[in-house]
Amino acid sequence: MIDLHYAPTPNGWKISILLEELGLPYTVTPVNIRAGEQFKPEFLAISPNNRIPAIVDHAPLDGGGPLSVFETGAILVYLAQKTNRFLPTDLRGFTQTMQWVMWQVSGLGPMLGQHGHFALYAQEKIAYAIERYRDEAARLYRVLDTQLGKTGAYVAGAEYGIADIACFPWAMTHKAQGFTLDDFPHIKRWYASVRARPQVQAGLAVGKFEKEPLDDEARKNMFGQKAKEMAHRMSPNNQRETP
């Protein structure tokens, strides 16, 4: 059994989609990031970067005790290797897939996240930041569109895999972020193909809820102030010796 510590966000969806694709038994532990639950000690014990999602595998292949994994790239690779699915084992296929998973976790996700923050959520609209991240997001969309034009099928080649599962949930944000897939025909074709998969639909439905407008406290918890406060309290200069 796998415990999925989760919120319904693009990063959370990566893992719920893969678990549905693999058909692995799992339970969902909701993490209310609006309420700051990602900073609770019990969550930090399995995800020290205070970010969702994280998993705890109670039946790892080494036969040892429960194994926790955080960071979506690491979780995707771990689950794919556990099941020998959605990650090629030959050198070239493995390398190609890993390149595009790393591209997503280091580029596409963070840059779309920054653009979404400054363009949609930040109370102060900073034109320089919005333009900077929109330009970088557009560049990354072009990179992905070019790659899909080369493969003619999926991100890392002819077979669907964890590179597609990594990229798809962030591509789902395109309308909210002001992009149209009509400008990226290869992404548009790929996006429709992936979205039509029943397992993808099931993964997107996990923990689905109607979002309410963010209040000031939720903004603090999700967009930095809470993290700053936690970092200050955890600084060695601010920690008291225990009796």
Salt bridges, closest charged atoms under 4 A:
ASP3 OD2 - HIS58 NE2 2.60
GLU21 OE2 - ARG197 NE 2.81
ASP57 OD2 - LYS82 NZ 2.94
GLU136 OE2 - ARG139 NH2 2.80
ASP182 OD1 - LYS188 NZ 2.52
